[in-house]
Structure formats: structure tokens, C-alpha cells
Amino acid sequence: MPTPPKILKREAVCHSRLFKVEAVQLQFSNGVVRDYERLLGQHAAVIIVPIIEGANGLEVVLVREYGAGLDRYELALPKGKVDAGESFEQAANRELQEEAGFMAAQLTPLKCMSQSPSYMQHSTQIVLAEQLTPSWLEGDEPEPMDVEHYPLSDLNALIAKDDMTEARSIAALFLAKAYLEAR
């Protein structure tokens, strides 16, 4: 295992309501010095793979939500931040109710993923949600989300859709499908 670099200098570059950018100067074990900027996250997040028995076998519950970064509506899995004092499972069930209108009786953590670890301090826990029953909670979404069901057996067609581009959702779907098939 390589020796971690030594931090020579750290300073805040900018700060917003959601993010803090930090400049970091590092010296690697071979003497090379590099300047980096990293995005410091404030919260952990969850992404939920809700599975329900449908007419075509197991179906995944997805939501259509406006993505300000892309300036369009995207089809994705329910997701959100973990509030202070919440476990990943509690956050997953809350977000599932707020965004898709279901509560899960069975929640299984599958994997914790990082996004762009070279410059971003953020992780997302993938949680498989099963044994769903209808249940709504008021959330912080600015508008109601469309809820759609897709057969898990037709995953390739789902991810081929032009409005299904969110990488965490795609990775979570494949991990959940593999987990369910191995069970």
C-alpha cells in the first residue's frame, strides 16, 4: 500500500450553502508536490433501489425529477441526504416515502460508493428496499415527482433511455439486480 501524501497547505477557496471548496497542497512520498482542489461534502447520502412485484415479475420504482445541473427532467432512483442522527436505513425509508410514496419493510445496504474521489468528499450508500407498502411523507421537493415502474428483467432497455443518465442510479440498479439473482 502506498504511503499517503503529506498535506503541506490547506485553505478554503469558497463556500456556498451546500459546498465548501478547499485548496490542498500535497507532497507525495516520491517528493512530487501538487496542488488540488476538493469539494468537501456536508452529508452522506442514500440511493434507494425499490423493488415491487409487478405484472412482469420484479419491477424497480423510479422517479422523474428535474436536474438543475442538466436543465432537464431525469429518470432515476429515489435518493437524498442522510439527516443528522439518521441511519442509512432510516434515511432510505424516509426518502422513499417522500419521493416515491412507498415504505419498505425490508432494507438491505448493498454498497457504499464514492463519486469522483480525486476531488470530491462524498459517498452514497446503496440500499435495496423490498416489501413495499404505500406511504407518503412530505419532503423538500419543489414539485411532485412522477413515479414509474420498470421490469428489472429489462434493465438494459431502461438504461438505454435518453433520460436515464444518472451514474449512481445505473450502478445501483446493476448491483441490486446481481444481488437479487444471487439470492
C-alpha positions in Angstrom: 0.0 0.0 0.0 1.4 3.4 -0.9 2.3 6.0 1.7 -0.4 8.7 1.8 0.8 12.2 0.7 1.7 14.8 3.3 -0.6 17.8 3.5 1.6 20.9 3.1 -1.1 23.5 3.0 -4.9 23.7 3.2 -7.2 26.7 2.7 -10.8 27.4 2.0 -11.4 28.7 -1.6 -15.1 29.3 -1.5 -18.2 28.3 0.5 -21.8 28.0 -0.5 -25.0 26.9 1.2 -24.2 23.3 0.2 -20.5 23.0 -0.6 -17.1 24.1 0.5 -14.1 24.1 -1.9 -10.7 23.6 -0.3 -7.3 24.1 -1.9 -4.8 21.4 -0.8 -1.1 21.3 -1.5 0.2 17.7 -1.2 3.7 16.2 -1.2 3.8 12.6 -2.4 6.3 10.0 -1.0 8.5 10.5 -4.1 8.8 14.2 -3.3 6.4 15.5 -6.0 4.3 18.4 -4.9 0.8 19.0 -6.4 -2.0 21.5 -5.8 -5.5 20.1 -5.7 -8.9 21.5 -5.1 -11.5 19.3 -3.4 -15.2 19.6 -2.8 -16.0 18.9 0.8 -19.4 17.4 1.4 -21.6 18.1 4.3 -23.7 14.9 4.4 -23.7 11.3 3.5 -26.4 10.3 1.0 -28.5 7.3 0.2 -29.8 6.0 -3.1 -32.7 3.5 -2.9 -33.5 0.6 -5.2 -37.2 0.0 -4.5 -38.4 -3.4 -5.8 -42.0 -4.4 -6.1 -43.7 -7.4 -7.5 -45.4 -6.4 -10.8 -47.2 -7.9 -13.7 -43.9 -8.7 -15.4 -42.1 -10.0 -12.3 -39.9 -7.8 -10.2 -40.1 -4.1 -11.0 -38.0 -1.2 -9.9 -39.7 2.0 -8.8 -38.1 5.1 -10.3 -38.9 8.9 -10.1 -38.7 11.5 -12.7 -37.1 14.6 -11.2 -35.8 17.9 -12.6 -32.0 18.1 -12.6 -30.8 21.7 -12.4 -27.3 20.6 -13.4 -28.5 19.3 -16.8 -31.5 21.6 -17.1 -33.9 18.7 -17.8 -36.0 16.0 -16.2 -34.2 12.7 -15.5 -35.4 9.3 -14.6 -33.6 8.0 -11.5 -33.8 6.1 -8.3 -35.1 7.9 -5.2 -32.2 9.4 -3.3 -31.3 12.1 -0.7 -29.1 13.1 2.1 -28.8 11.4 5.5 -30.0 13.8 8.1 -28.2 14.2 11.4 -29.0 11.3 13.8 -30.4 9.1 11.0 -29.0 5.7 10.0 -28.7 4.9 6.3 -31.8 2.7 6.6 -33.9 5.4 8.2 -32.9 7.9 5.6 -33.6 5.4 2.8 -37.1 4.8 4.1 -37.8 8.5 4.6 -36.6 9.5 1.2 -38.5 6.6 -0.4 -41.7 7.8 1.2 -41.1 11.5 0.3 -40.2 10.8 -3.3 -42.0 7.7 -4.4 -44.8 7.1 -1.9 -43.7 3.8 -0.5 -42.3 2.5 2.8 -40.1 -0.6 2.9 -40.4 -3.4 5.5 -37.1 -4.8 4.4 -34.0 -2.6 3.8 -30.6 -4.1 2.8 -27.5 -2.0 2.5 -25.6 -3.1 -0.7 -22.5 -0.9 -1.1 -21.2 2.5 -0.2 -19.9 4.3 -3.3 -17.8 7.4 -3.8 -18.2 9.8 -6.6 -15.1 11.4 -8.2 -12.8 10.6 -5.2 -10.0 12.5 -6.7 -11.7 15.8 -5.9 -14.9 15.1 -4.1 -15.5 14.1 -0.4 -18.9 12.5 -0.9 -20.3 9.0 -0.5 -23.6 7.4 -1.3 -25.0 4.2 0.4 -27.0 2.0 -2.0 -30.0 0.5 -0.2 -32.2 -2.3 -1.6 -35.8 -1.7 -0.5 -38.3 -4.6 -0.5 -41.8 -5.4 0.8 -43.1 -2.0 -0.2 -46.4 -0.6 1.0 -47.9 2.8 0.0 -46.9 5.6 2.4 -46.3 9.3 1.7 -44.3 11.8 3.7 -44.0 15.5 2.8 -40.4 16.2 1.6 -38.4 19.1 0.4 -39.1 18.5 -3.3 -40.3 21.7 -5.1 -42.9 19.7 -7.1 -44.4 16.2 -7.0 -42.3 13.6 -8.8 -43.7 11.2 -11.4 -43.3 7.7 -10.2 -42.7 5.0 -12.8 -42.2 1.2 -12.6 -39.9 -0.8 -14.9 -39.3 -4.5 -15.1 -35.9 -5.4 -13.6 -35.5 -8.0 -16.3 -35.4 -5.3 -18.9 -32.6 -3.3 -17.3 -30.6 -2.8 -20.5 -33.6 -1.2 -22.2 -34.1 1.0 -19.2 -30.6 2.4 -19.0 -30.6 2.9 -22.8 -33.3 5.6 -22.4 -32.1 9.1 -23.1 -33.4 10.4 -19.8 -31.7 7.7 -17.7 -28.2 9.0 -17.3 -27.5 9.4 -13.6 -24.5 7.2 -12.9 -25.3 6.3 -9.3 -28.7 5.0 -10.4 -27.3 2.9 -13.1 -24.6 1.4 -10.9 -27.1 0.8 -8.1 -29.5 -1.0 -10.5 -26.8 -3.4 -11.7 -25.7 -4.1 -8.1 -29.2 -4.7 -6.9 -30.0 -7.0 -9.9 -26.9 -9.1 -9.2 -27.7 -9.3 -5.5 -31.2 -10.4 -6.2 -30.2 -13.0 -8.8 -27.6 -14.5 -6.4 -30.0 -14.8 -3.5 
